[in-house]
Amino acid sequence: MQNQRVLVTGGAGFIGSNLANHLAADNEVIAVDDTYLGTPENLDDTVEFVEASVLDDDLPADVDALFHLAALSSRNMHEENPQRGCRVNVEGFVNTVEQVKEHGCETVVYASTSSIYGSRTEPSPESMAVESQTAYEASKLARERYAEYYAHHHDMNMAGLRFFSVYQGFGGNEEHKGEYANTVAQFADAIANDEAPELFGDGSQTRDFTHVEDVARACELAADHKLTGVYNVGTEEAYSFNEMVEMINDALGTDIDPEYIECPFDGYVHDTMADISKFHEATGWEPQISFEEGVERVCEPYDD
């Protein structure tokens, strides 16, 4: 993208700020955030920051493209307040899309989730059956259905990206998420501070860990190609939590064993792995940062 006026909701949060900073090199970027999980400190000076909620009536909606990342972004937040989760994740989506549509914007890229695939050790294609076992997943599926409506009824380009386990580390823009940050960031921070990371069960659960820089590129490409539909954004590789802890120890030069605890959640997703062939065929995108390199990046700030 070049010389576009762009709105990023959730733009001061983890993924949103990385995307806003990435796009700001060649575009006019406005980041909207209510600062619940984000902070304007995550943003470069070239990004215009507006403190607002996606439920507000007067968003800066005169834009060429919308990247809608604002959300209550975890299962736990939703279970604590399902009504608020629905308002922010579903009503906030519709409210924001309606406002940019009224200004003539036809290109929307929004965050969905890979959680709707459930637990799978084989790569998950977009064509497989999905379900919502949590309010968070229900809200993301609702977004996908509303996106279908806007695509069919209003002829808008509506690209939903099902992200797989996005991480960067507390040395990046993820620190503000704290307990809601990716396990890579949390475990590296614990080990660097001589604390044992807590793993559910026996640590054999796996995730398709995707670096946020690759995710930012994916968002931009989805807009560039004016995609409509849902697309996986992952790496097609999965690592267990035990493997991840071992890699963090290697990167930090430490030798801290994890503590294994009982999983406190019903319906906990044990394994994830993306099939990214659909998105690759549509855009040519593929991940550039391996998990090995990503772990090194997460741990690098602790060497100072």
N, C-alpha and C positions, 0 to 999 in steps of 0.2 A: 504494500500500500504506500502511496505517496500523495502528499498534498491533499489529504482528506481531513475533514472535521469528524472526530470520533468521540463517542461517549463510551466510557467503561464504567459500569456500575459495580459496586464492590471494589472500586478502583484503588482504594488505599489498603485493601486486604492483601493476603499472601499472593494468590495467583493474579488478582486484578492489578496490583501495583507492578508486578513483573511485566505484565502485558502492556500496561500504560507506559512504563518507561521504555519498553522495547519499541512501541509504536511511535513514541514522541520524537524519535530520531528523524522521521520523515513526514510527520503528520501533526496536526493541531489536536491535542488530546485533552479531554475533560474527564476527570475522575470524580465520580459521585460516590460518597460513602457516608454512612451514619456513625462511623468510628466504633461500632460495637466490637468488631473483630479486626478493624484496620486502624492505621495511623498515618496521617499525612507525612510523617517522617520517612515512610517507605518510598515516597515519590521524588523523582528528580525535579529540579526547579523548572524545567521546561513543561511540566504537566500542570494544567490548571486544576486546582482542587476545589470542589464544592461539597460542603458538608450538608447532606440531605438524605432523606429516606426514599427508597423506591416506591413508597406509598404516597409520596407527596404529589401535589397537583401541578407544580410548576418546575419540572425538571428541565435542565438545559438540553432540549430535545431537537433543536435545529441542527441535525448532524447527517453525515453521509452514511455512517455505519454505527450500529449499536453492538457492543460486546457486553452481554448481560451475565455477570458473574456474582452479583449480589445474592446472598442466601444465608439462611441459618445452615451452616455447612457440615453438620454432623447429626448422627442419630440421637445423641444425648440431648442436644439443644432442643430437638423437636419433642422428645418424650417429656421434657420438663414443661413445655408449653406448646401443645399441638396447635392451638388456635393461632398463636403468634407465628409459628412455623408456616402454617398455611397462608396467612396473610402476607408474610414477607416473600415466601418462595413461589406462591401461585398468584395471588392478587398483585404482588409487586411486579412480577413478570408481565402480566397482562397490562397493568397500569403503565409501565415503561414502554412496552411495545406500542400501545395505543398512542402515546404522546409522540414518539418518533415517527409513527405512521402518519399522523396528522401534519407533520412537517415534511412529508415526502420521502422519508427514509425507507428504503426497500431491502436493506441488508442487515440481518441480525444473526449473530453467533451467540449461543447461550450454553451454559454449563448444565449438563445432565450428570449422570453418575453410572459407574460400572457396577454399583452394588446391586442393581436390579437383576443381574445375572445369577445371583446367589453364589454358592460355593462350587467352583469348577477348577480342576487341574488341567483340563484341555483348553486351548484357546477358544474364547467366546466370540462368535460372529454376531453381528447386529441382527441377523435373521432368527436367532434362537428365541424361544419363549422367555419372557421376563415376568417378574412379579414384584409386588411391594410387600415386604414383611415388616417394614417400619414406616412411620409417618414421613420421615425424610425421603425414603424411596418413593412413596406415594406422591409427594410434592414434585419430585423430579419427573415422574411419569406424567403428571398433570401438565407440566410444562411442555413435554413432548406432544401431548394431544392438542394443547392450545397452539403450538407451533404449526401443527398440521392444519388447523383452522386458518391461521393467518396465511399460510402458503396457498391453500386452496381457494379461500374466499377473497383474499386481498392480493394474491399473486406476489407475495413477498418471498425473499430468499431467507429461509429459516434453517440454520445449521445447528443441530444439537450435538455437542461433543460429550461423549461418555468417557470422562477422565478415569484413568487407573492410577491410584496411589501416588499422588503428586507430592514431591518433596523438594527442599532446597537446603534446609538447615537453619539453625538459629543465627548463623553468621550472615544469612541473607534476610529476606523480608518475612520469614516464617515465625520469628521469635514472638511476635505479638499474639500469635494464636495460642501460645502456652500449652495447656493440657489438650487442646484440640489440634495441635500440630501433628504432622506425620510421625510415625514411630521411628523413622530413621533419625529425624531431628531430635526427638525426645531421648532415644537411647544413646545417641552420640553425646548429648549434653550430660546425661547421667554418668556415662563411663568416663568422660573427660573430667568430671568432678568426683571421681572415685566412688561412685554409687552404683549399685547393681540395678540394671534395668529389669523391670517386671514384665515377664512374658506369660501370656495366657496358656494354660495347658502345658504341653511339653515343648513348645516353641517350634513345632513342625509346620505351623500354618505358613502359607506362602502369599506373596503379593507381587504384582507386576509394578515395580517401582519406576516412575516416570519423572525425569527431572523437569522442573518448571520452565527452564529455557526452551526445551523441546515443546512443551505445552503452549508457550507464548507463540512460537513459530506456527504451530498447528492452528491456533486461533486466527492468526493473520492470513494464512493460506485459505482457510475456510471462507473468509470474507472475500479475498481476492478472486476465488473461483465461484463466488456467489452460489454456494452449495445450499441445497435443501435436503432435509432428512436427518438421520442420526448416524453418527460415525464414532468408532472407537479411537481413542488416543492412548496408546500404551507402547510397550516394547516387544511383546511376544516372548518375554522371558520372565521367569518367576524365581524368587529367592525366598528361602525360609527365614523366619526371624532368627533362628539359631545361626544360619549362615551370615545374616546381616550383622549380628553381634560379633561374630568372629572377624568379619571384615573391618568393623569399626575398631576392634582391638588392634588389628594389624596396622591400621592407618594411624592410630594414636600411640602405638608402642606400649599398650597397656595389656593387662591380663586379668580382666574382671569378669567373673562368671555371672550369668543372669540369675534372677530369682524367679522360680516358676510358681504361678498362682492360679487358682481356679478362675475360669472365665465367668464374669458376672452377668453376661448378656445372653438372653435367649436369641436363637436365630443368628448367632455370630457367624459371619462369613469366614470360612477357614482358608479358602484358596481362590485366587483370581489370576487370570491371564488373558490378555487381549489378543484378538485376531484383528490386525490393522490393515488387512488387504484392501478393504473397501475404500478407506481414506487414502491409502497409498496410491491406489489406481486413480482416484479422483484428483489428487493434488501433487503426487510425487513425494509427499512427506514421508520421512522415516526418522526415528530417533537418532540423534548424533552423540548423546552422552550415555556411555555404558554405565551400568550400576557401579562397577568398580571405580570408574572415574568420578561418578557422582558421590560415592562415599568419601573418596579422597577430598572432594570439594567441601563436603559437609564438615569434615574433621579439620581441614586446614586452618581455620581461624583459631583453634585451640592450641596450635603450635606456637603462637605468638607469645 
